[in-house]
Amino acid sequence: MSDFFDRASELETEFREQALARHFQQLQSSGYSHCEDCGEAIPAARRAAIPSCTRCVQCQQQAED
């Protein structure tokens, strides 16, 4: 039974590492300058006001609704 849990833990770790790698690769290719949902440029004023934003105003509003 412990083999089952060990394998599940290994798969979870592998999945997490792959997800993080994809996320960081996406950030490197597009940065925070473009919306993660629609791909449009995030206005400089929004990025200055909220440096960690990853969506344009319109997509953020839709995500919050």
LUMFIMAR-485659 format. One record per residue: x, y, z of N, C-alpha, C in turn; residue number from 1; residue in three letters. Coordinates in nm, 2 decimals. Example, Ala and Ser with C-alpha at 12.3 -4.5 7.8 and 13.67 -1.06 7.14 Angstrom:
REM LUMFIMAR-485659
+--------+--------+--------+--------+--------+--------+--------+--------+--------+-----+------+
:   n_px :   n_py :   n_pz :  ca_px :  ca_py :  ca_pz :   c_px :   c_py :   c_pz : seq : type :
+--------+--------+--------+--------+--------+--------+--------+--------+--------+-----+------+
:   1.32 :  -0.57 :   0.78 :   1.23 :  -0.45 :   0.78 :   1.32 :  -0.33 :   0.78 :   1 :  ALA :
:   1.28 :  -0.22 :   0.71 :   1.37 :  -0.11 :   0.71 :   1.29 :   0.00 :   0.79 :   2 :  SER :
+--------+--------+--------+--------+--------+--------+--------+--------+--------+-----+------+
REM end
This chain:
REM LUMFIMAR-485659
+--------+--------+--------+--------+--------+--------+--------+--------+--------+-----+------+
:   n_px :   n_py :   n_pz :  ca_px :  ca_py :  ca_pz :   c_px :   c_py :   c_pz : seq : type :
+--------+--------+--------+--------+--------+--------+--------+--------+--------+-----+------+
:   0.08 :  -0.12 :   0.00 :   0.00 :   0.00 :   0.00 :   0.09 :   0.13 :   0.00 :   1 :  MET :
:   0.20 :   0.12 :   0.07 :   0.29 :   0.24 :   0.07 :   0.34 :   0.27 :  -0.07 :   2 :  SER :
:   0.36 :   0.17 :  -0.15 :   0.41 :   0.19 :  -0.29 :   0.31 :   0.28 :  -0.36 :   3 :  ASP :
:   0.18 :   0.26 :  -0.34 :   0.08 :   0.34 :  -0.40 :   0.09 :   0.48 :  -0.36 :   4 :  PHE :
:   0.10 :   0.51 :  -0.23 :   0.11 :   0.64 :  -0.18 :   0.24 :   0.71 :  -0.23 :   5 :  PHE :
:   0.35 :   0.63 :  -0.23 :   0.48 :   0.69 :  -0.28 :   0.47 :   0.73 :  -0.43 :   6 :  ASP :
:   0.40 :   0.65 :  -0.51 :   0.39 :   0.68 :  -0.65 :   0.29 :   0.80 :  -0.67 :   7 :  ARG :
:   0.19 :   0.81 :  -0.59 :   0.10 :   0.92 :  -0.59 :   0.17 :   1.05 :  -0.56 :   8 :  ALA :
:   0.25 :   1.04 :  -0.46 :   0.33 :   1.16 :  -0.41 :   0.43 :   1.20 :  -0.52 :   9 :  SER :
:   0.49 :   1.11 :  -0.59 :   0.59 :   1.14 :  -0.70 :   0.51 :   1.20 :  -0.81 :  10 :  GLU :
:   0.40 :   1.15 :  -0.85 :   0.32 :   1.21 :  -0.96 :   0.27 :   1.35 :  -0.92 :  11 :  LEU :
:   0.23 :   1.37 :  -0.80 :   0.19 :   1.51 :  -0.76 :   0.31 :   1.61 :  -0.77 :  12 :  GLU :
:   0.42 :   1.56 :  -0.72 :   0.54 :   1.65 :  -0.73 :   0.58 :   1.68 :  -0.88 :  13 :  THR :
:   0.57 :   1.58 :  -0.96 :   0.60 :   1.60 :  -1.10 :   0.50 :   1.69 :  -1.17 :  14 :  GLU :
:   0.38 :   1.67 :  -1.14 :   0.27 :   1.76 :  -1.19 :   0.29 :   1.90 :  -1.15 :  15 :  PHE :
:   0.32 :   1.93 :  -1.02 :   0.34 :   2.06 :  -0.97 :   0.46 :   2.12 :  -1.04 :  16 :  ARG :
:   0.57 :   2.05 :  -1.05 :   0.69 :   2.11 :  -1.12 :   0.66 :   2.14 :  -1.26 :  17 :  GLU :
:   0.59 :   2.06 :  -1.33 :   0.55 :   2.09 :  -1.47 :   0.47 :   2.21 :  -1.48 :  18 :  GLN :
:   0.37 :   2.22 :  -1.39 :   0.28 :   2.34 :  -1.39 :   0.36 :   2.47 :  -1.36 :  19 :  ALA :
:   0.45 :   2.46 :  -1.27 :   0.53 :   2.58 :  -1.24 :   0.62 :   2.62 :  -1.35 :  20 :  LEU :
:   0.68 :   2.52 :  -1.42 :   0.77 :   2.54 :  -1.53 :   0.69 :   2.61 :  -1.65 :  21 :  ALA :
:   0.57 :   2.56 :  -1.67 :   0.48 :   2.62 :  -1.78 :   0.45 :   2.77 :  -1.74 :  22 :  ARG :
:   0.42 :   2.79 :  -1.61 :   0.38 :   2.92 :  -1.57 :   0.50 :   3.02 :  -1.59 :  23 :  HIS :
:   0.62 :   2.98 :  -1.54 :   0.73 :   3.07 :  -1.55 :   0.77 :   3.09 :  -1.70 :  24 :  PHE :
:   0.76 :   2.98 :  -1.78 :   0.79 :   3.00 :  -1.92 :   0.69 :   3.10 :  -1.99 :  25 :  GLN :
:   0.57 :   3.10 :  -1.95 :   0.47 :   3.19 :  -2.00 :   0.50 :   3.33 :  -1.96 :  26 :  GLN :
:   0.54 :   3.35 :  -1.83 :   0.58 :   3.48 :  -1.78 :   0.70 :   3.53 :  -1.86 :  27 :  LEU :
:   0.80 :   3.45 :  -1.89 :   0.92 :   3.49 :  -1.96 :   0.89 :   3.53 :  -2.10 :  28 :  GLN :
:   0.79 :   3.46 :  -2.16 :   0.76 :   3.49 :  -2.30 :   0.67 :   3.62 :  -2.31 :  29 :  SER :
:   0.58 :   3.64 :  -2.22 :   0.49 :   3.75 :  -2.23 :   0.50 :   3.85 :  -2.12 :  30 :  SER :
:   0.56 :   3.81 :  -2.01 :   0.57 :   3.89 :  -1.89 :   0.43 :   3.94 :  -1.84 :  31 :  GLY :
:   0.43 :   4.04 :  -1.76 :   0.31 :   4.09 :  -1.71 :   0.26 :   4.20 :  -1.80 :  32 :  TYR :
:   0.31 :   4.22 :  -1.91 :   0.27 :   4.33 :  -2.00 :   0.15 :   4.30 :  -2.08 :  33 :  SER :
:   0.11 :   4.17 :  -2.08 :  -0.01 :   4.13 :  -2.16 :  -0.10 :   4.04 :  -2.07 :  34 :  HIS :
:  -0.23 :   4.06 :  -2.09 :  -0.33 :   3.99 :  -2.01 :  -0.32 :   3.84 :  -2.03 :  35 :  CYS :
:  -0.33 :   3.77 :  -1.92 :  -0.32 :   3.62 :  -1.93 :  -0.45 :   3.56 :  -2.00 :  36 :  GLU :
:  -0.56 :   3.63 :  -2.00 :  -0.68 :   3.58 :  -2.05 :  -0.70 :   3.61 :  -2.20 :  37 :  ASP :
:  -0.69 :   3.74 :  -2.24 :  -0.72 :   3.78 :  -2.37 :  -0.59 :   3.81 :  -2.46 :  38 :  CYS :
:  -0.48 :   3.83 :  -2.39 :  -0.35 :   3.85 :  -2.46 :  -0.33 :   3.99 :  -2.50 :  39 :  GLY :
:  -0.42 :   4.08 :  -2.47 :  -0.41 :   4.22 :  -2.50 :  -0.31 :   4.29 :  -2.40 :  40 :  GLU :
:  -0.25 :   4.40 :  -2.45 :  -0.15 :   4.47 :  -2.36 :  -0.22 :   4.53 :  -2.24 :  41 :  ALA :
:  -0.16 :   4.51 :  -2.12 :  -0.21 :   4.57 :  -2.00 :  -0.16 :   4.72 :  -2.00 :  42 :  ILE :
:  -0.24 :   4.82 :  -1.98 :  -0.20 :   4.96 :  -1.99 :  -0.09 :   4.98 :  -1.88 :  43 :  PRO :
:   0.01 :   5.07 :  -1.91 :   0.12 :   5.10 :  -1.82 :   0.07 :   5.15 :  -1.69 :  44 :  ALA :
:  -0.04 :   5.23 :  -1.69 :  -0.09 :   5.29 :  -1.57 :  -0.14 :   5.18 :  -1.48 :  45 :  ALA :
:  -0.21 :   5.08 :  -1.53 :  -0.26 :   4.97 :  -1.45 :  -0.14 :   4.89 :  -1.39 :  46 :  ARG :
:  -0.04 :   4.87 :  -1.47 :   0.07 :   4.79 :  -1.42 :   0.15 :   4.87 :  -1.31 :  47 :  ARG :
:   0.15 :   5.00 :  -1.33 :   0.21 :   5.09 :  -1.23 :   0.13 :   5.08 :  -1.10 :  48 :  ALA :
:   0.00 :   5.09 :  -1.11 :  -0.08 :   5.09 :  -0.99 :  -0.09 :   4.96 :  -0.92 :  49 :  ALA :
:  -0.09 :   4.85 :  -1.00 :  -0.10 :   4.71 :  -0.95 :   0.01 :   4.63 :  -1.02 :  50 :  ILE :
:   0.13 :   4.63 :  -0.97 :   0.24 :   4.56 :  -1.04 :   0.22 :   4.41 :  -1.05 :  51 :  PRO :
:   0.15 :   4.35 :  -0.97 :   0.13 :   4.21 :  -0.98 :   0.01 :   4.17 :  -1.07 :  52 :  SER :
:  -0.06 :   4.26 :  -1.13 :  -0.18 :   4.23 :  -1.21 :  -0.14 :   4.14 :  -1.33 :  53 :  CYS :
:  -0.22 :   4.05 :  -1.36 :  -0.20 :   3.96 :  -1.47 :  -0.31 :   3.97 :  -1.58 :  54 :  THR :
:  -0.41 :   4.05 :  -1.55 :  -0.52 :   4.07 :  -1.64 :  -0.55 :   4.21 :  -1.67 :  55 :  ARG :
:  -0.60 :   4.24 :  -1.79 :  -0.65 :   4.38 :  -1.82 :  -0.77 :   4.40 :  -1.73 :  56 :  CYS :
:  -0.82 :   4.53 :  -1.73 :  -0.93 :   4.57 :  -1.65 :  -1.06 :   4.49 :  -1.68 :  57 :  VAL :
:  -1.08 :   4.48 :  -1.81 :  -1.20 :   4.41 :  -1.86 :  -1.21 :   4.26 :  -1.82 :  58 :  GLN :
:  -1.10 :   4.19 :  -1.84 :  -1.09 :   4.05 :  -1.80 :  -1.09 :   4.03 :  -1.65 :  59 :  CYS :
:  -1.03 :   4.13 :  -1.58 :  -1.04 :   4.12 :  -1.43 :  -1.18 :   4.13 :  -1.38 :  60 :  GLN :
:  -1.25 :   4.23 :  -1.44 :  -1.39 :   4.25 :  -1.40 :  -1.47 :   4.12 :  -1.43 :  61 :  GLN :
:  -1.45 :   4.06 :  -1.54 :  -1.52 :   3.93 :  -1.58 :  -1.48 :   3.82 :  -1.48 :  62 :  GLN :
:  -1.36 :   3.82 :  -1.44 :  -1.31 :   3.71 :  -1.35 :  -1.38 :   3.73 :  -1.21 :  63 :  ALA :
:  -1.40 :   3.85 :  -1.17 :  -1.46 :   3.88 :  -1.04 :  -1.61 :   3.86 :  -1.04 :  64 :  GLU :
:  -1.68 :   3.86 :  -1.15 :  -1.82 :   3.85 :  -1.15 :  -1.86 :   3.70 :  -1.13 :  65 :  ASP :
+--------+--------+--------+--------+--------+--------+--------+--------+--------+-----+------+
REM end
